[in-house]
Amino acid sequence: MSGASFPLEAAGALVLVGGLLYAAVADLRTREVSDRLWQVVGSIGAVVGGALVAPGGLLPLALWAVAAALALEHLFPWDDALGERHAAQVPVLEVVAYVGALVAVGTCAARGGVGPSSVPIEVIALVVTVVLARALFELGVLYGGADAKALIVSGVLVPTFATPLLTAPAADLLLLHVLPFSLTLLTDAALLSVVVPLTLAVRNIVRGEFTFPRGFTSYTLDVAQLPHRFVWVRDHALGEDTLVDDVETSADDTRRRVEIARKLEAQGVRRVWVTPQLPFLVLLAAGTIAGLLVGNLLLDLFAAF
């Protein structure tokens, strides 16, 4: 991280952390995150990234504009402007956008190499992040659109983060120069997710309700609290397959939990096993902070052993 670029990288990192923390709190409270948040922070990232690569010349700036446009098209509802009449053209236009960006960046890298005055590593990292986020969303690994948008925004605001704020093994620093930051925050989020089952296990042990393996994934809740908690009913004895349906919105989920609570109260059930609906955005926010502070936790573990 050069002295000249540090203020810009720091600004991008601060906006990313602030945006993800806001999104995580909103997701915890209502399970809804406004697209306006991603649009605002993504646009800020496009400007900051442009300023970061601009000293390299017109080509790096143009390539960043191409990569940023590919990212931002996922954050703005441009397809709504086409209307239902042209809805079939949307996938075609998206394929053209992806292919065009990949060809432009790949061709320039093949001819001029990778570097500040040719194809900045930030451009490659952003394109990789967008492709990764879209692939994980299509495969169902990132279940919600907000998760995929958060990952894309991370690539715009912090394409790479070569030097963590705290100490990191020297071997890590070599990889962090070329590793997209999105991969670091995803890896860190996955490792930090181990805290969730451990916390549930401790809670169940303290209450004398721990059983394996359910004690790592669920806890008991008063049925009267079901409408007010974002949880899934996971009690096999009560026929969980008939009590839990897929829902598309937060309001649908709330109505379903109200219905479940009524059924259980009618059966005389007072407590039921539930699994908390922990938004992945919370883990993404935690993974981002960990990545900025100490880098890639998985690489740190490998270096330690």
C-alpha positions as CSV (number, residue, x, y, z in Angstrom):
1,M,0.0,0.0,0.0
2,S,1.7,3.2,-1.2
3,G,1.6,6.4,0.8
4,A,-0.2,8.1,-2.1
5,S,-2.9,5.5,-2.4
6,F,-3.4,4.9,1.3
7,P,-6.1,7.7,1.9
8,L,-8.1,6.3,-1.1
9,E,-7.9,2.7,0.1
10,A,-8.7,3.7,3.7
11,A,-11.7,5.7,2.4
12,G,-13.0,2.7,0.5
13,A,-12.5,0.4,3.5
14,L,-14.3,2.7,5.8
15,V,-17.3,3.1,3.5
16,L,-17.4,-0.7,3.1
17,V,-17.3,-1.4,6.8
18,G,-19.9,1.3,7.5
19,G,-22.2,0.0,4.7
20,L,-22.0,-3.6,5.7
21,L,-22.6,-2.9,9.4
22,Y,-25.6,-0.8,8.5
23,A,-26.9,-3.6,6.2
24,A,-26.2,-6.3,8.9
25,V,-28.2,-4.4,11.6
26,A,-31.1,-3.8,9.1
27,D,-31.1,-7.4,8.1
28,L,-31.1,-8.5,11.8
29,R,-34.0,-6.2,12.6
30,T,-36.3,-6.6,9.6
31,R,-34.7,-9.0,7.1
32,E,-34.9,-6.3,4.5
33,V,-32.0,-4.2,3.1
34,S,-32.7,-1.4,0.7
35,D,-31.1,-1.5,-2.7
36,R,-30.4,2.2,-2.3
37,L,-27.7,1.4,0.2
38,W,-25.8,-0.8,-2.3
39,Q,-26.3,1.8,-5.1
40,V,-24.9,4.6,-2.9
41,V,-21.8,2.8,-1.6
42,G,-21.2,1.1,-4.9
43,S,-21.2,4.5,-6.7
44,I,-18.8,5.8,-4.1
45,G,-16.5,2.9,-4.7
46,A,-16.6,3.4,-8.5
47,V,-15.4,7.0,-8.0
48,V,-12.8,6.1,-5.4
49,G,-11.5,3.3,-7.5
50,G,-11.3,5.5,-10.5
51,A,-9.2,8.0,-8.5
52,L,-7.0,5.1,-7.3
53,V,-6.1,3.9,-10.8
54,A,-6.1,7.3,-12.7
55,P,-2.4,8.0,-12.1
56,G,-1.6,5.1,-14.4
57,G,-3.2,6.8,-17.4
58,L,-6.2,6.6,-19.6
59,L,-6.2,2.9,-20.2
60,P,-6.3,1.8,-16.6
61,L,-9.1,4.4,-16.0
62,A,-11.0,3.1,-19.0
63,L,-10.7,-0.5,-17.8
64,W,-11.8,0.4,-14.3
65,A,-14.8,2.1,-15.8
66,V,-15.7,-1.1,-17.7
67,A,-15.2,-3.3,-14.6
68,A,-17.2,-0.8,-12.4
69,A,-20.0,-0.7,-14.9
70,L,-20.2,-4.5,-14.9
71,A,-20.5,-4.4,-11.1
72,L,-23.0,-1.5,-10.8
73,E,-25.4,-3.0,-13.3
74,H,-26.2,-5.6,-10.6
75,L,-27.1,-2.8,-8.2
76,F,-29.5,-0.7,-10.3
77,P,-32.8,-1.9,-11.7
78,W,-32.0,-1.0,-15.3
79,D,-34.0,-4.0,-16.6
80,D,-37.2,-2.4,-15.3
81,A,-36.8,0.3,-17.9
82,L,-37.1,-2.3,-20.7
83,G,-40.5,-3.4,-19.5
84,E,-42.1,-6.9,-19.8
85,R,-42.1,-6.6,-23.6
86,H,-38.3,-6.8,-23.8
87,A,-37.7,-9.0,-20.7
88,A,-36.3,-11.8,-22.8
89,Q,-33.5,-9.5,-23.9
90,V,-32.2,-9.0,-20.3
91,P,-30.2,-12.2,-20.1
92,V,-28.7,-11.6,-23.5
93,L,-27.6,-8.1,-22.6
94,E,-26.0,-9.4,-19.3
95,V,-24.1,-12.1,-21.3
96,V,-22.9,-9.4,-23.6
97,A,-21.8,-7.3,-20.7
98,Y,-19.9,-10.1,-19.0
99,V,-18.2,-11.3,-22.3
100,G,-17.3,-7.7,-23.2
101,A,-15.7,-7.0,-19.9
102,L,-13.8,-10.2,-19.8
103,V,-12.6,-9.8,-23.4
104,A,-11.5,-6.2,-22.9
105,V,-9.6,-6.9,-19.7
106,G,-8.1,-10.2,-20.9
107,T,-7.0,-8.7,-24.3
108,C,-5.3,-5.7,-22.6
109,A,-3.6,-8.0,-20.0
110,A,-2.3,-10.3,-22.8
111,R,-0.9,-7.4,-24.8
112,G,0.4,-5.0,-22.0
113,G,0.6,-7.2,-19.0
114,V,-0.7,-6.4,-15.5
115,G,0.4,-3.2,-13.8
116,P,-0.5,0.3,-12.8
117,S,-0.1,1.7,-16.3
118,S,-1.7,-1.3,-18.2
119,V,-4.2,-3.5,-16.5
120,P,-4.3,-2.6,-12.7
121,I,-4.7,-5.6,-10.4
122,E,-7.7,-3.7,-8.9
123,V,-9.5,-4.1,-12.3
124,I,-8.8,-7.9,-12.4
125,A,-9.9,-8.3,-8.7
126,L,-13.2,-6.5,-9.3
127,V,-14.0,-8.6,-12.4
128,V,-13.2,-11.8,-10.5
129,T,-15.4,-10.6,-7.6
130,V,-18.4,-9.9,-9.8
131,V,-18.1,-13.3,-11.6
132,L,-17.7,-15.0,-8.2
133,A,-20.7,-13.3,-6.7
134,R,-22.9,-14.1,-9.7
135,A,-21.7,-17.7,-9.7
136,L,-22.3,-18.2,-6.0
137,F,-25.8,-16.6,-6.3
138,E,-26.8,-18.8,-9.2
139,L,-25.5,-21.9,-7.4
140,G,-27.6,-21.0,-4.3
141,V,-24.5,-20.6,-2.1
142,L,-25.4,-16.9,-1.6
143,Y,-29.1,-17.4,-1.0
144,G,-30.2,-13.8,-0.9
145,G,-29.7,-11.1,-3.5
146,A,-28.4,-8.7,-0.7
147,D,-25.5,-11.2,0.0
148,A,-24.4,-11.2,-3.6
149,K,-24.7,-7.4,-3.8
150,A,-22.7,-7.0,-0.7
151,L,-19.9,-9.1,-2.1
152,I,-20.0,-7.1,-5.4
153,V,-19.9,-3.8,-3.4
154,S,-16.8,-5.1,-1.5
155,G,-15.0,-5.6,-4.8
156,V,-15.8,-2.1,-5.9
157,L,-14.8,-0.4,-2.6
158,V,-11.9,-2.7,-1.7
159,P,-10.7,-4.7,-4.8
160,T,-7.5,-5.8,-2.9
161,F,-6.1,-5.1,0.5
162,A,-2.4,-6.0,0.5
163,T,-1.4,-4.9,4.0
164,P,-3.7,-5.7,6.9
165,L,-3.8,-3.0,9.6
166,L,-2.4,-5.5,12.2
167,T,0.5,-7.9,11.7
168,A,0.2,-10.8,9.3
169,P,2.6,-13.5,8.3
170,A,5.0,-12.5,5.5
171,A,3.8,-15.3,3.3
172,D,0.3,-14.0,3.5
173,L,1.3,-10.5,2.4
174,L,2.7,-11.9,-0.9
175,L,-0.7,-13.5,-1.7
176,L,-2.7,-10.6,-0.5
177,H,-1.2,-8.4,-3.2
178,V,-3.0,-10.4,-5.9
179,L,-5.8,-12.0,-4.0
180,P,-9.2,-10.2,-4.4
181,F,-10.4,-8.9,-1.0
182,S,-13.7,-10.6,-1.7
183,L,-12.1,-14.0,-1.3
184,T,-10.5,-13.0,2.0
185,L,-13.8,-11.7,3.5
186,L,-15.7,-14.8,2.3
187,T,-13.0,-17.1,3.8
188,D,-13.0,-15.2,7.1
189,A,-16.8,-15.1,7.2
190,A,-16.9,-18.9,6.8
191,L,-14.3,-19.5,9.5
192,L,-16.0,-17.0,11.9
193,S,-19.3,-18.8,11.4
194,V,-18.0,-21.6,13.7
195,V,-18.8,-19.2,16.5
196,V,-22.5,-19.7,15.9
197,P,-22.8,-23.5,16.7
198,L,-20.4,-23.1,19.6
199,T,-22.5,-20.4,21.1
200,L,-25.7,-22.5,20.7
201,A,-23.9,-25.4,22.3
202,V,-22.9,-23.4,25.3
203,R,-26.4,-22.0,25.7
204,N,-27.9,-25.4,25.6
205,I,-25.4,-26.9,28.0
206,V,-26.0,-24.1,30.5
207,R,-29.8,-24.8,30.3
208,G,-29.3,-28.5,30.5
209,E,-30.9,-29.1,27.1
210,F,-27.9,-30.1,25.0
211,T,-28.3,-33.2,22.8
212,F,-26.0,-34.1,19.9
213,P,-26.1,-33.0,17.1
214,R,-29.2,-30.7,17.6
215,G,-27.5,-28.8,20.4
216,F,-25.1,-27.2,17.9
217,T,-27.8,-25.9,15.6
218,S,-31.0,-25.2,17.6
219,Y,-32.3,-24.1,21.0
220,T,-35.7,-24.1,22.7
221,L,-38.0,-21.1,22.5
222,D,-41.4,-20.3,24.0
223,V,-44.0,-20.7,21.4
224,A,-45.5,-17.3,22.2
225,Q,-42.2,-15.8,21.0
226,L,-42.3,-17.4,17.6
227,P,-44.0,-14.5,15.8
228,H,-41.4,-12.1,17.2
229,R,-38.2,-14.1,16.4
230,F,-36.6,-14.8,13.1
231,V,-36.3,-18.6,13.5
232,W,-37.1,-21.9,11.8
233,V,-39.0,-24.5,13.7
234,R,-36.8,-27.6,13.9
235,D,-38.7,-30.0,16.2
236,H,-39.0,-33.4,14.5
237,A,-41.4,-34.6,17.2
238,L,-43.9,-32.0,16.0
239,G,-43.5,-32.8,12.3
240,E,-41.2,-30.0,11.1
241,D,-41.7,-30.8,7.4
242,T,-45.4,-29.7,7.8
243,L,-44.6,-26.7,9.9
244,V,-41.9,-25.0,7.8
245,D,-42.4,-23.7,4.2
246,D,-40.1,-21.7,1.9
247,V,-41.0,-18.0,2.1
248,E,-39.9,-15.2,-0.2
249,T,-40.3,-12.1,1.9
250,S,-40.0,-11.0,5.6
251,A,-43.7,-10.5,5.8
252,D,-44.4,-14.0,4.5
253,D,-42.0,-15.4,7.1
254,T,-43.7,-13.5,9.9
255,R,-47.2,-14.7,8.8
256,R,-45.9,-18.3,8.6
257,R,-44.5,-18.1,12.1
258,V,-47.7,-16.7,13.4
259,E,-49.5,-19.7,11.8
260,I,-47.1,-22.1,13.3
261,A,-47.5,-20.6,16.8
262,R,-51.2,-20.9,16.6
263,K,-51.0,-24.6,15.6
264,L,-48.6,-25.4,18.4
265,E,-50.6,-23.5,21.0
266,A,-53.7,-25.4,19.9
267,Q,-51.8,-28.6,20.5
268,G,-50.8,-27.5,24.0
269,V,-47.2,-27.1,23.1
270,R,-45.4,-24.4,25.1
271,R,-41.7,-24.7,24.0
272,V,-40.3,-25.8,20.7
273,W,-36.8,-26.4,19.1
274,V,-35.9,-23.6,16.7
275,T,-32.9,-22.6,14.6
276,P,-31.9,-18.9,14.4
277,Q,-32.1,-17.3,11.0
278,L,-28.7,-15.6,11.2
279,P,-28.3,-13.3,8.2
280,F,-25.1,-14.0,6.2
281,L,-24.6,-10.3,6.0
282,V,-23.6,-10.3,9.7
283,L,-20.9,-12.8,8.9
284,L,-19.8,-10.9,5.8
285,A,-19.5,-7.7,8.0
286,A,-17.4,-9.7,10.5
287,G,-15.3,-11.2,7.8
288,T,-14.7,-7.8,6.3
289,I,-13.4,-6.4,9.6
290,A,-11.2,-9.4,10.2
291,G,-9.8,-9.2,6.7
292,L,-8.9,-5.6,7.1
293,L,-7.3,-6.1,10.5
294,V,-5.4,-9.4,10.1
295,G,-5.9,-10.5,6.5
296,N,-7.0,-14.0,5.4
297,L,-7.5,-16.1,8.5
298,L,-7.1,-19.4,6.5
299,L,-3.7,-18.3,5.2
300,D,-2.8,-17.2,8.7
301,L,-3.6,-20.7,10.0
302,F,-1.6,-22.4,7.3
303,A,1.3,-20.1,8.0
304,A,1.1,-20.9,11.7
305,F,1.5,-24.6,11.1
